[in-house]
Amino acid sequence: MKQSDHGLAGFFNTIMAILRKGYSSWYVPIVTKIADTQRDPFQVLIATIISLRTKDDVTAAASERLFGLARTPERMARLSEHAIRTAIFPAGFYKTKARTIISVCAKLESQYNGRVPDTLEELLAFKGVGRKTANLVLGEGFGIPAICVDTHVHRISNRFGVVHTKTPEETEFALREILPKKHWIRYNTFLVAFGQNVCKPISPLCSACRVRKYCKRVNVTRAR
């Protein structure tokens, strides 16, 4: 269903208000916890790299072990690849991620004096950093409006019926046109928690969903 820009703004304002109320009772992803407690762009960056294709409980434990060894690019760059591998195991692709982390830390030290850059273009220039990671660092690490689209945001935005896209990147650019900027940072935060706890990929918990009456439930064939 096509909605006017005014109607979409109202829709997003409504669901964000509802999700904000439910958020406190849901399990919160580790990257968001780190951002909320530390507000450290470097820790957000590294934790996000670890989190790719990895369950959140594994990411949480791996991040804690790694940050127990080093919390700055300078110190982390001095760790051996073996030490980083050991710390983040069994995160998915932990060997590749260990190499990426070393490369990222080395570049931060050599080109940015140990500080994480705060522009999308600069972040995307780091090997192993894609749009999802870069936008999450901007939003959660720096508080700069950015739309981070992972599988949850992509799936739920299409399920709502506000976008009709095939990839997360397409979803990001579609949301840039319709999502009020004041919601850009928290849209990911709320939808990831919502997607993990309620709006699951298969058989979502529609009977317990507080936004059900606003959702088009696109491609939902089975629900609880």
MARZAFI-45300 format. One record per residue (C-alpha): residue number from 1; residue in three letters; x, y, z. Coordinates in steps of 0.2 Angstrom, whole numbers, plus 2048, in hexadecimal, padded with zeros to 3 digits. Layout:
BEGIN
<pt><num>NUM</num><residuo>ALA</residuo><east>X</east><north>Y</north><up>Z</up></pt>
...
//
This chain:
BEGIN
<pt><num>1</num><residuo>MET</residuo><east>800</east><north>800</north><up>800</up></pt>
<pt><num>2</num><residuo>LYS</residuo><east>807</east><north>811</north><up>7FB</up></pt>
<pt><num>3</num><residuo>GLN</residuo><east>807</east><north>81E</north><up>809</up></pt>
<pt><num>4</num><residuo>SER</residuo><east>80A</east><north>830</north><up>808</up></pt>
<pt><num>5</num><residuo>ASP</residuo><east>81A</east><north>837</north><up>810</up></pt>
<pt><num>6</num><residuo>HIS</residuo><east>80F</east><north>83F</north><up>81E</up></pt>
<pt><num>7</num><residuo>GLY</residuo><east>807</east><north>82E</north><up>821</up></pt>
<pt><num>8</num><residuo>LEU</residuo><east>818</east><north>825</north><up>822</up></pt>
<pt><num>9</num><residuo>ALA</residuo><east>81F</east><north>831</north><up>82E</up></pt>
<pt><num>10</num><residuo>GLY</residuo><east>80F</east><north>82E</north><up>839</up></pt>
<pt><num>11</num><residuo>PHE</residuo><east>812</east><north>81B</north><up>837</up></pt>
<pt><num>12</num><residuo>PHE</residuo><east>824</east><north>81C</north><up>83C</up></pt>
<pt><num>13</num><residuo>ASN</residuo><east>820</east><north>828</north><up>84B</up></pt>
<pt><num>14</num><residuo>THR</residuo><east>813</east><north>81C</north><up>851</up></pt>
<pt><num>15</num><residuo>ILE</residuo><east>81D</east><north>80C</north><up>850</up></pt>
<pt><num>16</num><residuo>MET</residuo><east>82D</east><north>813</north><up>857</up></pt>
<pt><num>17</num><residuo>ALA</residuo><east>823</east><north>819</north><up>866</up></pt>
<pt><num>18</num><residuo>ILE</residuo><east>81C</east><north>808</north><up>868</up></pt>
<pt><num>19</num><residuo>LEU</residuo><east>82C</east><north>7FF</north><up>866</up></pt>
<pt><num>20</num><residuo>ARG</residuo><east>835</east><north>80B</north><up>872</up></pt>
<pt><num>21</num><residuo>LYS</residuo><east>829</east><north>806</north><up>880</up></pt>
<pt><num>22</num><residuo>GLY</residuo><east>82C</east><north>7F3</north><up>87C</up></pt>
<pt><num>23</num><residuo>TYR</residuo><east>83F</east><north>7F5</north><up>87A</up></pt>
<pt><num>24</num><residuo>SER</residuo><east>843</east><north>7F5</north><up>88D</up></pt>
<pt><num>25</num><residuo>SER</residuo><east>83B</east><north>7E4</north><up>88F</up></pt>
<pt><num>26</num><residuo>TRP</residuo><east>844</east><north>7DC</north><up>880</up></pt>
<pt><num>27</num><residuo>TYR</residuo><east>856</east><north>7D4</north><up>87F</up></pt>
<pt><num>28</num><residuo>VAL</residuo><east>861</east><north>7E3</north><up>879</up></pt>
<pt><num>29</num><residuo>PRO</residuo><east>86E</east><north>7DE</north><up>86C</up></pt>
<pt><num>30</num><residuo>ILE</residuo><east>880</east><north>7DF</north><up>873</up></pt>
<pt><num>31</num><residuo>VAL</residuo><east>886</east><north>7ED</north><up>867</up></pt>
<pt><num>32</num><residuo>THR</residuo><east>878</east><north>7F8</north><up>86D</up></pt>
<pt><num>33</num><residuo>LYS</residuo><east>87C</east><north>7F4</north><up>87F</up></pt>
<pt><num>34</num><residuo>ILE</residuo><east>88E</east><north>7F9</north><up>87B</up></pt>
<pt><num>35</num><residuo>ALA</residuo><east>889</east><north>809</north><up>873</up></pt>
<pt><num>36</num><residuo>ASP</residuo><east>87D</east><north>80E</north><up>881</up></pt>
<pt><num>37</num><residuo>THR</residuo><east>889</east><north>80B</north><up>88F</up></pt>
<pt><num>38</num><residuo>GLN</residuo><east>89A</east><north>810</north><up>887</up></pt>
<pt><num>39</num><residuo>ARG</residuo><east>896</east><north>81B</north><up>878</up></pt>
<pt><num>40</num><residuo>ASP</residuo><east>8A7</east><north>816</north><up>871</up></pt>
<pt><num>41</num><residuo>PRO</residuo><east>8A7</east><north>815</north><up>85E</up></pt>
<pt><num>42</num><residuo>PHE</residuo><east>8B6</east><north>80A</north><up>85E</up></pt>
<pt><num>43</num><residuo>GLN</residuo><east>8AD</east><north>7FD</north><up>869</up></pt>
<pt><num>44</num><residuo>VAL</residuo><east>89E</east><north>7FE</north><up>85F</up></pt>
<pt><num>45</num><residuo>LEU</residuo><east>8A8</east><north>7FB</north><up>84F</up></pt>
<pt><num>46</num><residuo>ILE</residuo><east>8B1</east><north>7EC</north><up>855</up></pt>
<pt><num>47</num><residuo>ALA</residuo><east>8A2</east><north>7E4</north><up>85D</up></pt>
<pt><num>48</num><residuo>THR</residuo><east>898</east><north>7E7</north><up>84D</up></pt>
<pt><num>49</num><residuo>ILE</residuo><east>8A6</east><north>7DE</north><up>843</up></pt>
<pt><num>50</num><residuo>ILE</residuo><east>8A5</east><north>7CF</north><up>84F</up></pt>
<pt><num>51</num><residuo>SER</residuo><east>892</east><north>7CF</north><up>84E</up></pt>
<pt><num>52</num><residuo>LEU</residuo><east>891</east><north>7CC</north><up>83B</up></pt>
<pt><num>53</num><residuo>ARG</residuo><east>889</east><north>7BB</north><up>838</up></pt>
<pt><num>54</num><residuo>THR</residuo><east>88A</east><north>7B7</north><up>84B</up></pt>
<pt><num>55</num><residuo>LYS</residuo><east>87D</east><north>7B4</north><up>858</up></pt>
<pt><num>56</num><residuo>ASP</residuo><east>87C</east><north>7C2</north><up>865</up></pt>
<pt><num>57</num><residuo>ASP</residuo><east>881</east><north>7B8</north><up>874</up></pt>
<pt><num>58</num><residuo>VAL</residuo><east>891</east><north>7B3</north><up>86B</up></pt>
<pt><num>59</num><residuo>THR</residuo><east>894</east><north>7C5</north><up>866</up></pt>
<pt><num>60</num><residuo>ALA</residuo><east>892</east><north>7CB</north><up>878</up></pt>
<pt><num>61</num><residuo>ALA</residuo><east>89E</east><north>7BE</north><up>87F</up></pt>
<pt><num>62</num><residuo>ALA</residuo><east>8AB</east><north>7C0</north><up>871</up></pt>
<pt><num>63</num><residuo>SER</residuo><east>8AA</east><north>7D3</north><up>873</up></pt>
<pt><num>64</num><residuo>GLU</residuo><east>8AD</east><north>7D2</north><up>886</up></pt>
<pt><num>65</num><residuo>ARG</residuo><east>8BC</east><north>7C7</north><up>884</up></pt>
<pt><num>66</num><residuo>LEU</residuo><east>8C4</east><north>7D2</north><up>877</up></pt>
<pt><num>67</num><residuo>PHE</residuo><east>8C1</east><north>7E2</north><up>880</up></pt>
<pt><num>68</num><residuo>GLY</residuo><east>8C8</east><north>7DA</north><up>88F</up></pt>
<pt><num>69</num><residuo>LEU</residuo><east>8D8</east><north>7D9</north><up>886</up></pt>
<pt><num>70</num><residuo>ALA</residuo><east>8D7</east><north>7EA</north><up>87D</up></pt>
<pt><num>71</num><residuo>ARG</residuo><east>8CB</east><north>7F8</north><up>87C</up></pt>
<pt><num>72</num><residuo>THR</residuo><east>8D5</east><north>804</north><up>870</up></pt>
<pt><num>73</num><residuo>PRO</residuo><east>8DB</east><north>803</north><up>85E</up></pt>
<pt><num>74</num><residuo>GLU</residuo><east>8ED</east><north>805</north><up>864</up></pt>
<pt><num>75</num><residuo>ARG</residuo><east>8EC</east><north>7F6</north><up>871</up></pt>
<pt><num>76</num><residuo>MET</residuo><east>8E2</east><north>7EB</north><up>866</up></pt>
<pt><num>77</num><residuo>ALA</residuo><east>8ED</east><north>7EE</north><up>857</up></pt>
<pt><num>78</num><residuo>ARG</residuo><east>8FB</east><north>7E7</north><up>862</up></pt>
<pt><num>79</num><residuo>LEU</residuo><east>8F2</east><north>7D6</north><up>865</up></pt>
<pt><num>80</num><residuo>SER</residuo><east>8F7</east><north>7C7</north><up>85B</up></pt>
<pt><num>81</num><residuo>GLU</residuo><east>8EA</east><north>7C0</north><up>84E</up></pt>
<pt><num>82</num><residuo>HIS</residuo><east>8EA</east><north>7B0</north><up>859</up></pt>
<pt><num>83</num><residuo>ALA</residuo><east>8E5</east><north>7BA</north><up>868</up></pt>
<pt><num>84</num><residuo>ILE</residuo><east>8D7</east><north>7C3</north><up>85F</up></pt>
<pt><num>85</num><residuo>ARG</residuo><east>8D1</east><north>7B2</north><up>857</up></pt>
<pt><num>86</num><residuo>THR</residuo><east>8D1</east><north>7AA</north><up>868</up></pt>
<pt><num>87</num><residuo>ALA</residuo><east>8C8</east><north>7B8</north><up>870</up></pt>
<pt><num>88</num><residuo>ILE</residuo><east>8BA</east><north>7B9</north><up>864</up></pt>
<pt><num>89</num><residuo>PHE</residuo><east>8B8</east><north>7A6</north><up>860</up></pt>
<pt><num>90</num><residuo>PRO</residuo><east>8AB</east><north>79F</north><up>85D</up></pt>
<pt><num>91</num><residuo>ALA</residuo><east>8A4</east><north>7AF</north><up>853</up></pt>
<pt><num>92</num><residuo>GLY</residuo><east>8A0</east><north>7AB</north><up>841</up></pt>
<pt><num>93</num><residuo>PHE</residuo><east>8AF</east><north>7AD</north><up>836</up></pt>
<pt><num>94</num><residuo>TYR</residuo><east>8BA</east><north>7B1</north><up>845</up></pt>
<pt><num>95</num><residuo>LYS</residuo><east>8CA</east><north>7AF</north><up>83B</up></pt>
<pt><num>96</num><residuo>THR</residuo><east>8C5</east><north>7BB</north><up>82E</up></pt>
<pt><num>97</num><residuo>LYS</residuo><east>8BE</east><north>7C7</north><up>83B</up></pt>
<pt><num>98</num><residuo>ALA</residuo><east>8CF</east><north>7C6</north><up>845</up></pt>
<pt><num>99</num><residuo>ARG</residuo><east>8D8</east><north>7CC</north><up>835</up></pt>
<pt><num>100</num><residuo>THR</residuo><east>8CB</east><north>7D9</north><up>832</up></pt>
<pt><num>101</num><residuo>ILE</residuo><east>8CC</east><north>7E0</north><up>844</up></pt>
<pt><num>102</num><residuo>ILE</residuo><east>8E0</east><north>7E1</north><up>843</up></pt>
<pt><num>103</num><residuo>SER</residuo><east>8DE</east><north>7EA</north><up>832</up></pt>
<pt><num>104</num><residuo>VAL</residuo><east>8D1</east><north>7F6</north><up>839</up></pt>
<pt><num>105</num><residuo>CYS</residuo><east>8DB</east><north>7FA</north><up>848</up></pt>
<pt><num>106</num><residuo>ALA</residuo><east>8EB</east><north>7FC</north><up>83E</up></pt>
<pt><num>107</num><residuo>LYS</residuo><east>8E3</east><north>809</north><up>832</up></pt>
<pt><num>108</num><residuo>LEU</residuo><east>8DB</east><north>812</north><up>841</up></pt>
<pt><num>109</num><residuo>GLU</residuo><east>8EC</east><north>814</north><up>848</up></pt>
<pt><num>110</num><residuo>SER</residuo><east>8F5</east><north>819</north><up>838</up></pt>
<pt><num>111</num><residuo>GLN</residuo><east>8E9</east><north>824</north><up>830</up></pt>
<pt><num>112</num><residuo>TYR</residuo><east>8DD</east><north>82A</north><up>83E</up></pt>
<pt><num>113</num><residuo>ASN</residuo><east>8E8</east><north>82C</north><up>84E</up></pt>
<pt><num>114</num><residuo>GLY</residuo><east>8DE</east><north>81E</north><up>856</up></pt>
<pt><num>115</num><residuo>ARG</residuo><east>8CD</east><north>826</north><up>853</up></pt>
<pt><num>116</num><residuo>VAL</residuo><east>8BE</east><north>81F</north><up>84A</up></pt>
<pt><num>117</num><residuo>PRO</residuo><east>8B9</east><north>82A</north><up>83B</up></pt>
<pt><num>118</num><residuo>ASP</residuo><east>8A7</east><north>831</north><up>83C</up></pt>
<pt><num>119</num><residuo>THR</residuo><east>8A3</east><north>831</north><up>829</up></pt>
<pt><num>120</num><residuo>LEU</residuo><east>89B</east><north>823</north><up>81F</up></pt>
<pt><num>121</num><residuo>GLU</residuo><east>8A7</east><north>825</north><up>811</up></pt>
<pt><num>122</num><residuo>GLU</residuo><east>8B6</east><north>823</north><up>81D</up></pt>
<pt><num>123</num><residuo>LEU</residuo><east>8AF</east><north>814</north><up>826</up></pt>
<pt><num>124</num><residuo>LEU</residuo><east>8AB</east><north>80B</north><up>816</up></pt>
<pt><num>125</num><residuo>ALA</residuo><east>8BD</east><north>80D</north><up>811</up></pt>
<pt><num>126</num><residuo>PHE</residuo><east>8C2</east><north>800</north><up>81E</up></pt>
<pt><num>127</num><residuo>LYS</residuo><east>8C4</east><north>7EE</north><up>819</up></pt>
<pt><num>128</num><residuo>GLY</residuo><east>8B6</east><north>7E4</north><up>820</up></pt>
<pt><num>129</num><residuo>VAL</residuo><east>8AA</east><north>7F3</north><up>824</up></pt>
<pt><num>130</num><residuo>GLY</residuo><east>89A</east><north>7F3</north><up>81A</up></pt>
<pt><num>131</num><residuo>ARG</residuo><east>88B</east><north>7FF</north><up>81A</up></pt>
<pt><num>132</num><residuo>LYS</residuo><east>883</east><north>7F6</north><up>829</up></pt>
<pt><num>133</num><residuo>THR</residuo><east>892</east><north>7F8</north><up>834</up></pt>
<pt><num>134</num><residuo>ALA</residuo><east>896</east><north>809</north><up>82E</up></pt>
<pt><num>135</num><residuo>ASN</residuo><east>885</east><north>810</north><up>832</up></pt>
<pt><num>136</num><residuo>LEU</residuo><east>884</east><north>807</north><up>842</up></pt>
<pt><num>137</num><residuo>VAL</residuo><east>894</east><north>80F</north><up>848</up></pt>
<pt><num>138</num><residuo>LEU</residuo><east>88E</east><north>820</north><up>842</up></pt>
<pt><num>139</num><residuo>GLY</residuo><east>87D</east><north>81E</north><up>84B</up></pt>
<pt><num>140</num><residuo>GLU</residuo><east>882</east><north>815</north><up>85B</up></pt>
<pt><num>141</num><residuo>GLY</residuo><east>894</east><north>81A</north><up>85D</up></pt>
<pt><num>142</num><residuo>PHE</residuo><east>892</east><north>82D</north><up>858</up></pt>
<pt><num>143</num><residuo>GLY</residuo><east>880</east><north>831</north><up>859</up></pt>
<pt><num>144</num><residuo>ILE</residuo><east>880</east><north>836</north><up>847</up></pt>
<pt><num>145</num><residuo>PRO</residuo><east>870</east><north>833</north><up>83E</up></pt>
<pt><num>146</num><residuo>ALA</residuo><east>872</east><north>823</north><up>833</up></pt>
<pt><num>147</num><residuo>ILE</residuo><east>867</east><north>814</north><up>82E</up></pt>
<pt><num>148</num><residuo>CYS</residuo><east>86F</east><north>804</north><up>832</up></pt>
<pt><num>149</num><residuo>VAL</residuo><east>866</east><north>7F6</north><up>829</up></pt>
<pt><num>150</num><residuo>ASP</residuo><east>869</east><north>7E4</north><up>82E</up></pt>
<pt><num>151</num><residuo>THR</residuo><east>85E</east><north>7D4</north><up>82A</up></pt>
<pt><num>152</num><residuo>HIS</residuo><east>851</east><north>7D9</north><up>838</up></pt>
<pt><num>153</num><residuo>VAL</residuo><east>84F</east><north>7EB</north><up>831</up></pt>
<pt><num>154</num><residuo>HIS</residuo><east>84E</east><north>7E5</north><up>81F</up></pt>
<pt><num>155</num><residuo>ARG</residuo><east>841</east><north>7D7</north><up>823</up></pt>
<pt><num>156</num><residuo>ILE</residuo><east>836</east><north>7E1</north><up>82F</up></pt>
<pt><num>157</num><residuo>SER</residuo><east>836</east><north>7F1</north><up>824</up></pt>
<pt><num>158</num><residuo>ASN</residuo><east>830</east><north>7E7</north><up>816</up></pt>
<pt><num>159</num><residuo>ARG</residuo><east>824</east><north>7DD</north><up>821</up></pt>
<pt><num>160</num><residuo>PHE</residuo><east>81D</east><north>7EE</north><up>826</up></pt>
<pt><num>161</num><residuo>GLY</residuo><east>819</east><north>7F2</north><up>814</up></pt>
<pt><num>162</num><residuo>VAL</residuo><east>823</east><north>802</north><up>814</up></pt>
<pt><num>163</num><residuo>VAL</residuo><east>830</east><north>7FD</north><up>808</up></pt>
<pt><num>164</num><residuo>HIS</residuo><east>831</east><north>7F0</north><up>7FB</up></pt>
<pt><num>165</num><residuo>THR</residuo><east>843</east><north>7EB</north><up>7F9</up></pt>
<pt><num>166</num><residuo>LYS</residuo><east>84E</east><north>7DC</north><up>7F6</up></pt>
<pt><num>167</num><residuo>THR</residuo><east>85E</east><north>7E0</north><up>7FF</up></pt>
<pt><num>168</num><residuo>PRO</residuo><east>863</east><north>7E9</north><up>80F</up></pt>
<pt><num>169</num><residuo>GLU</residuo><east>86C</east><north>7F6</north><up>805</up></pt>
<pt><num>170</num><residuo>GLU</residuo><east>85C</east><north>7FA</north><up>7FB</up></pt>
<pt><num>171</num><residuo>THR</residuo><east>853</east><north>7FB</north><up>80B</up></pt>
<pt><num>172</num><residuo>GLU</residuo><east>85F</east><north>808</north><up>812</up></pt>
<pt><num>173</num><residuo>PHE</residuo><east>85D</east><north>813</north><up>804</up></pt>
<pt><num>174</num><residuo>ALA</residuo><east>84A</east><north>811</north><up>803</up></pt>
<pt><num>175</num><residuo>LEU</residuo><east>849</east><north>815</north><up>816</up></pt>
<pt><num>176</num><residuo>ARG</residuo><east>854</east><north>825</north><up>813</up></pt>
<pt><num>177</num><residuo>GLU</residuo><east>845</east><north>82C</north><up>809</up></pt>
<pt><num>178</num><residuo>ILE</residuo><east>837</east><north>828</north><up>815</up></pt>
<pt><num>179</num><residuo>LEU</residuo><east>83D</east><north>826</north><up>827</up></pt>
<pt><num>180</num><residuo>PRO</residuo><east>83E</east><north>836</north><up>831</up></pt>
<pt><num>181</num><residuo>LYS</residuo><east>850</east><north>83A</north><up>835</up></pt>
<pt><num>182</num><residuo>LYS</residuo><east>84C</east><north>83B</north><up>848</up></pt>
<pt><num>183</num><residuo>HIS</residuo><east>849</east><north>828</north><up>847</up></pt>
<pt><num>184</num><residuo>TRP</residuo><east>858</east><north>823</north><up>83D</up></pt>
<pt><num>185</num><residuo>ILE</residuo><east>863</east><north>81D</north><up>84B</up></pt>
<pt><num>186</num><residuo>ARG</residuo><east>857</east><north>815</north><up>856</up></pt>
<pt><num>187</num><residuo>TYR</residuo><east>84D</east><north>80C</north><up>848</up></pt>
<pt><num>188</num><residuo>ASN</residuo><east>85B</east><north>7FF</north><up>847</up></pt>
<pt><num>189</num><residuo>THR</residuo><east>85C</east><north>7FE</north><up>85A</up></pt>
<pt><num>190</num><residuo>PHE</residuo><east>84A</east><north>7FB</north><up>85C</up></pt>
<pt><num>191</num><residuo>LEU</residuo><east>847</east><north>7F0</north><up>84D</up></pt>
<pt><num>192</num><residuo>VAL</residuo><east>855</east><north>7E4</north><up>851</up></pt>
<pt><num>193</num><residuo>ALA</residuo><east>84E</east><north>7E1</north><up>862</up></pt>
<pt><num>194</num><residuo>PHE</residuo><east>83D</east><north>7E0</north><up>85B</up></pt>
<pt><num>195</num><residuo>GLY</residuo><east>842</east><north>7D3</north><up>84E</up></pt>
<pt><num>196</num><residuo>GLN</residuo><east>84C</east><north>7C8</north><up>85B</up></pt>
<pt><num>197</num><residuo>ASN</residuo><east>83E</east><north>7C8</north><up>867</up></pt>
<pt><num>198</num><residuo>VAL</residuo><east>82D</east><north>7CA</north><up>85E</up></pt>
<pt><num>199</num><residuo>CYS</residuo><east>82E</east><north>7CD</north><up>84B</up></pt>
<pt><num>200</num><residuo>LYS</residuo><east>838</east><north>7BD</north><up>848</up></pt>
<pt><num>201</num><residuo>PRO</residuo><east>83D</east><north>7B7</north><up>836</up></pt>
<pt><num>202</num><residuo>ILE</residuo><east>832</east><north>7A8</north><up>837</up></pt>
<pt><num>203</num><residuo>SER</residuo><east>821</east><north>7A7</north><up>840</up></pt>
<pt><num>204</num><residuo>PRO</residuo><east>822</east><north>7B8</north><up>848</up></pt>
<pt><num>205</num><residuo>LEU</residuo><east>818</east><north>7BB</north><up>858</up></pt>
<pt><num>206</num><residuo>CYS</residuo><east>80A</east><north>7C5</north><up>851</up></pt>
<pt><num>207</num><residuo>SER</residuo><east>7FE</east><north>7C2</north><up>85E</up></pt>
<pt><num>208</num><residuo>ALA</residuo><east>809</east><north>7CA</north><up>86B</up></pt>
<pt><num>209</num><residuo>CYS</residuo><east>80F</east><north>7D8</north><up>85F</up></pt>
<pt><num>210</num><residuo>ARG</residuo><east>80B</east><north>7EA</north><up>865</up></pt>
<pt><num>211</num><residuo>VAL</residuo><east>80C</east><north>7F1</north><up>853</up></pt>
<pt><num>212</num><residuo>ARG</residuo><east>802</east><north>7E4</north><up>84A</up></pt>
<pt><num>213</num><residuo>LYS</residuo><east>7F4</east><north>7EF</north><up>845</up></pt>
<pt><num>214</num><residuo>TYR</residuo><east>800</east><north>7FA</north><up>83C</up></pt>
<pt><num>215</num><residuo>CYS</residuo><east>809</east><north>7ED</north><up>833</up></pt>
<pt><num>216</num><residuo>LYS</residuo><east>805</east><north>7E6</north><up>822</up></pt>
<pt><num>217</num><residuo>ARG</residuo><east>80C</east><north>7D5</north><up>826</up></pt>
<pt><num>218</num><residuo>VAL</residuo><east>814</east><north>7D4</north><up>815</up></pt>
<pt><num>219</num><residuo>ASN</residuo><east>819</east><north>7C2</north><up>811</up></pt>
<pt><num>220</num><residuo>VAL</residuo><east>814</east><north>7BB</north><up>822</up></pt>
<pt><num>221</num><residuo>THR</residuo><east>80D</east><north>7AA</north><up>81F</up></pt>
<pt><num>222</num><residuo>ARG</residuo><east>80E</east><north>7A3</north><up>830</up></pt>
<pt><num>223</num><residuo>ALA</residuo><east>80D</east><north>7AC</north><up>841</up></pt>
<pt><num>224</num><residuo>ARG</residuo><east>80A</east><north>7A8</north><up>853</up></pt>
//
